[in-house]
Each structure stands twice: as structure tokens, then as C-alpha cells.
Amino acid sequence: WPTFAEKAKKLLQKDKVAAIFGGWTSASRKAMLPVVEQNNGLLWYPVQYEGMESSPNIFYTGATTNQQIVPAVSWLLENRGKRFFLLGSDYVFPRTANKIIKAQLKAEGGQLVGEEYTPLGHTDYSTIISKIKEVKPDVVFNTLNGDSNVAFFKQLKDAGITAKDVTVMSVSIAEEEIRGIGGDVLAGHLAVWNYFQSTDTPENKAFVEKYKKKYGKERVTDDPIEAAYFAVHLWAEAVKKAGSFDVDKVKKAADGIEYKAPGGTVKIDGETQHTWKIVRIGEIQANGQFKELWNSGKAVKPDPYLKSYPWAKNLN
């Protein structure tokens, strides 16, 4: 993670960039946060995250928790069952996400039957899979990151556990990860995002076509790709409105700016510097794409500190 801070510092101090687009995982963002604040830079972070953060020098174009985790838990309680097993990688995002999920389960009548964390890059899930078999949850809420997902899902399948036996809901498995793990291994399991390659809008049809033309027809788009793509467009619109690349002027101009993104119209919320987004739950198909099961119908206002949820008032 220190590499992210080091490179952000170089971009701002030496290269004098007007904006940085990127970061991957909350640990990388938290490493860059003091750098962009101290140098009054601008970071556009495109990945869903655990909320509980707002920086005057960061625009968040990935989902915050009320645009991903919270609606997913409510949907699961209504459609898949009350018994939850939480599985995550051992770092800031899963730990914070699961703290939120536990408070929500308590408030909405769910039951926690297990909670496990493994180091990033961990590959042996036999003991945890034995625990899942033993406690028989309705849902495994998965906040594993990176290669651990490959190991977990392959070992789950090898243990004879399919999506018919237990629903695994993931927040970090998108089309690119399915390509690496295999649609046959993941078929039937669920993920919650704001965008799928299969999202049916004219903008997305054109976006996917252009993306494949540039990067290869076997390549796939996904949520963080779309969020990084429209981040550049939102920034450009703010620059045009401000008539300047100056960070303070761009920030001021950004409030309320809208863009017709591939996944639907997105809008910057000036108060939090997060983005209004539609929420989508999809079922993974054997061909590596998602079949949408549910969406929020309209863009959801970002609420990074979950102020609109009474059950979240003791979280920080």
C-alpha cells in the first residue's frame, strides 16, 4: 500500500497532475488520502467500499454501503433466508462491512451463525468450508478480495456445495473475476453492484462494443471499469463548468453534475463527493455474465455514514 502513497505524491508534486483516477482496495485509498489532502490534489476512486469516510480531496464513484451492502442484506433477508455466515479477507473493508452487516441483521431480524477472516492471498478454505457445512447458513456474505476468491469458490464446488445448497453473495466478484475463476464454478451465486456488462441501456451497448474493439472481443467490462470511465467524464464536465483545472474551483463546480453513464445517469452529491447510483443484484451465469434479479429502479443518494439508518447510529 505504501507504493500507492509514493506514486500519488510523485504525480502531484513532480508531474503536477490536475487529477488522479485510481486506487484498488480501501487500504490503497487510505494510503493515498493524507497525500492528496496535504497536497490539495484530487483523487477519483472507482471501487465500491465500506463507507464511513469522506475527504474534501476524494470523489468516490464506486458504491458506498447504502448503495451495495445494505440493500443486498435487506434483499437476502426477504428472499434467501435469515441465517448469515460472514467470510472476509482480514483488512479494513471486510471488517468494517461486517460490522455494518451485524448491526443491520440485528435490526432486521437476521441471525449471525459464523464469522471468519483470512489473510489477503489465503488459499486453503477447507476448515472454513467444514464450518459452513456444519452450521448450514442460508447465506454466505462474501467480502474476500483477490485470489482468495478463486480458492474459496473452487474448493466450495469440490466439497459438493452449490448455489442450490447455500447462496453466496459477493461484493468483489465482477465479470473480470468470473473470467478468472470460471462461470461454471460460480454459476447460480450472486453479486451486488451498480453496473453489469449485461445492463440494458443504449449507452452500455455502445460502451461494451467500443471496449471490446479496443481491448479484444474476449474481454469484459465490469462495475469498477464503468465507475473509472464515468469518473473521467464527470471530472471533465466539472472542469468545463469551472473553466479551470484548479482543484478548489473544480470541487465547487462538481456539485449536482450529471452524466449518462453506461449503467444509467449518475450524479455527484456535492455534500459527500460521492455519486448517486442505481443498485443491482445479479445471478452469475455459466457464460460469465450476470442475469439481473433486482434493481433499485432509480439512483440511490449516497449515505457514507449511514445517517438515515437508526440501527447504524452507534457505528463509526
VENVENRA-V164632 format. One record per pair of residues at least 24 apart in sequence whose C-alpha atoms are under 8 Angstrom apart, sorted by the first residue. I is the first residue (numbers start at 0). J is the second residue. D is the distance in whole Angstrom. If there is no record, write none. Layout:
BEGIN
I,J,D + I,J,D
END
This chain:
BEGIN
0,26,6 + 0,27,5 + 0,30,6 + 1,27,8 + 1,30,6 + 3,27,6 + 3,28,8 + 3,30,7 + 3,31,6 + 4,30,5 + 4,31,5 + 4,34,6 + 7,31,7 + 7,34,7 + 7,35,7 + 8,34,6 + 8,35,8 + 11,35,8 + 11,38,7 + 11,40,7 + 12,38,8 + 17,41,7 + 17,244,6 + 17,245,7 + 17,246,7 + 18,42,6 + 18,43,7 + 19,43,6 + 20,44,6 + 20,45,8 + 20,227,7 + 20,230,8 + 20,231,8 + 21,45,6 + 21,227,7 + 22,46,8 + 24,48,8 + 24,92,8 + 25,49,8 + 25,91,7 + 25,92,6 + 26,90,8 + 26,91,7 + 26,92,8 + 32,56,8 + 32,57,8 + 39,246,7 + 40,246,7 + 41,246,7 + 43,227,8 + 43,230,7 + 44,227,7 + 45,223,6 + 45,224,8 + 45,226,5 + 45,227,5 + 45,230,7 + 46,222,8 + 46,223,5 + 46,226,7 + 47,223,8 + 48,92,6 + 49,92,5 + 49,93,8 + 49,95,6 + 49,96,5 + 50,303,5 + 50,304,6 + 51,303,5 + 51,304,5 + 51,305,8 + 51,315,7 + 52,303,6 + 52,304,7 + 53,271,6 + 53,272,7 + 53,303,7 + 54,271,8 + 54,272,8 + 55,272,8 + 57,272,7 + 58,272,5 + 58,273,6 + 59,272,6 + 59,273,5 + 59,274,7 + 60,226,6 + 60,227,7 + 60,230,6 + 60,273,6 + 60,274,5 + 61,222,8 + 61,223,7 + 61,226,6 + 61,274,8 + 62,192,8 + 62,193,7 + 62,274,8 + 62,276,7 + 62,301,8 + 63,273,8 + 63,301,7 + 63,302,7 + 63,303,6 + 64,96,8 + 64,302,8 + 64,303,7 + 64,305,8 + 65,301,7 + 65,302,6 + 65,303,7 + 65,305,7 + 66,193,8 + 66,276,7 + 66,277,7 + 66,278,6 + 66,299,6 + 66,300,8 + 66,301,7 + 67,170,8 + 67,191,6 + 67,192,6 + 67,193,8 + 67,278,6 + 68,96,8 + 68,100,8 + 68,170,8 + 68,191,8 + 69,100,7 + 69,103,8 + 70,278,8 + 71,191,7 + 71,280,7 + 72,100,7 + 72,103,8 + 72,104,8 + 73,107,8 + 75,138,8 + 76,109,7 + 79,137,6 + 79,138,7 + 79,166,7 + 80,137,5 + 80,138,7 + 81,108,7 + 81,109,5 + 81,110,6 + 81,137,7 + 81,138,8 + 82,109,6 + 82,110,5 + 82,111,6 + 82,112,6 + 82,136,5 + 82,137,5 + 82,138,6 + 83,109,7 + 83,110,6 + 83,111,5 + 83,112,6 + 83,113,7 + 83,136,6 + 83,137,6 + 83,138,5 + 83,139,6 + 83,140,7 + 84,111,6 + 84,112,5 + 84,113,5 + 84,114,6 + 84,131,8 + 84,136,6 + 84,138,6 + 84,139,5 + 84,140,6 + 85,111,8 + 85,113,6 + 85,114,5 + 85,115,6 + 85,139,6 + 85,140,5 + 85,141,6 + 85,142,8 + 86,114,6 + 86,115,5 + 86,116,6 + 86,139,7 + 86,140,6 + 86,141,5 + 86,142,6 + 86,143,7 + 87,115,6 + 87,116,5 + 87,117,7 + 87,141,6 + 87,142,4 + 87,143,4 + 87,144,8 + 88,116,5 + 88,117,5 + 88,118,6 + 88,119,6 + 88,142,6 + 88,143,5 + 88,144,6 + 89,116,5 + 89,117,5 + 89,118,5 + 89,119,7 + 90,118,8 + 90,119,8 + 92,142,8 + 93,142,5 + 93,143,7 + 98,314,8 + 99,311,7 + 99,314,7 + 102,310,6 + 102,311,7 + 103,310,7 + 103,311,8 + 106,310,6 + 112,136,7 + 119,143,8 + 119,144,7 + 119,145,7 + 119,147,7 + 120,145,7 + 120,146,6 + 120,147,5 + 121,146,8 + 121,147,5 + 122,146,8 + 122,147,6 + 122,150,5 + 122,151,7 + 123,150,7 + 123,151,8 + 124,150,7 + 124,151,6 + 124,154,7 + 125,154,7 + 128,154,8 + 128,155,7 + 128,158,8 + 135,165,8 + 136,165,7 + 137,165,6 + 137,166,6 + 138,165,6 + 138,166,5 + 138,167,6 + 138,168,7 + 139,165,7 + 139,166,6 + 139,167,5 + 139,168,6 + 140,167,6 + 140,168,5 + 140,169,6 + 141,167,7 + 141,168,6 + 141,169,5 + 141,170,7 + 142,169,6 + 142,170,6 + 142,171,7 + 143,171,7 + 144,171,6 + 148,180,8 + 149,179,8 + 149,180,5 + 152,180,8 + 152,184,7 + 152,185,7 + 153,180,8 + 153,184,6 + 156,184,7 + 161,187,8 + 162,186,7 + 162,187,5 + 162,188,5 + 163,187,8 + 173,221,6 + 173,222,7 + 174,219,6 + 174,220,7 + 174,221,6 + 174,287,6 + 174,288,6 + 174,289,8 + 175,219,6 + 175,220,7 + 175,221,7 + 177,287,6 + 178,287,6 + 181,285,8 + 181,287,7 + 182,283,7 + 182,284,6 + 182,285,4 + 182,286,6 + 182,287,5 + 182,288,8 + 183,284,8 + 183,285,5 + 183,286,8 + 184,285,8 + 185,283,6 + 185,284,8 + 185,285,7 + 186,282,8 + 186,283,5 + 186,284,5 + 186,285,5 + 187,282,6 + 187,283,5 + 187,284,6 + 188,282,6 + 188,283,6 + 189,280,7 + 189,281,6 + 189,282,5 + 189,283,6 + 190,280,6 + 190,281,6 + 190,282,7 + 190,283,8 + 191,278,7 + 191,279,6 + 191,280,4 + 191,281,6 + 192,222,7 + 192,278,6 + 192,279,5 + 192,280,6 + 192,281,8 + 193,222,7 + 193,262,7 + 193,276,6 + 193,277,5 + 193,278,5 + 193,279,5 + 194,221,7 + 194,222,5 + 194,225,7 + 194,261,8 + 194,262,5 + 194,277,8 + 194,278,8 + 194,279,7 + 195,220,8 + 195,221,6 + 195,222,6 + 195,262,7 + 195,288,8 + 195,289,7 + 196,220,6 + 196,221,6 + 196,288,7 + 196,289,8 + 197,288,7 + 197,289,6 + 197,290,7 + 198,261,8 + 198,262,6 + 198,291,8 + 200,261,7 + 200,262,7 + 200,263,7 + 201,261,8 + 202,259,7 + 202,260,7 + 202,261,5 + 202,262,8 + 203,260,8 + 203,261,4 + 203,262,6 + 204,261,8 + 206,261,7 + 225,260,8 + 225,261,7 + 225,262,8 + 229,258,7 + 229,260,6 + 232,258,7 + 233,257,7 + 233,258,7 + 264,298,8 + 265,298,7 + 268,300,8 + 268,301,7 + 271,301,8 + 271,303,8 + 273,301,6 + 274,300,7 + 274,301,6 + 275,299,5 + 275,300,5 + 275,301,6 + 276,300,7 + 276,301,8
END
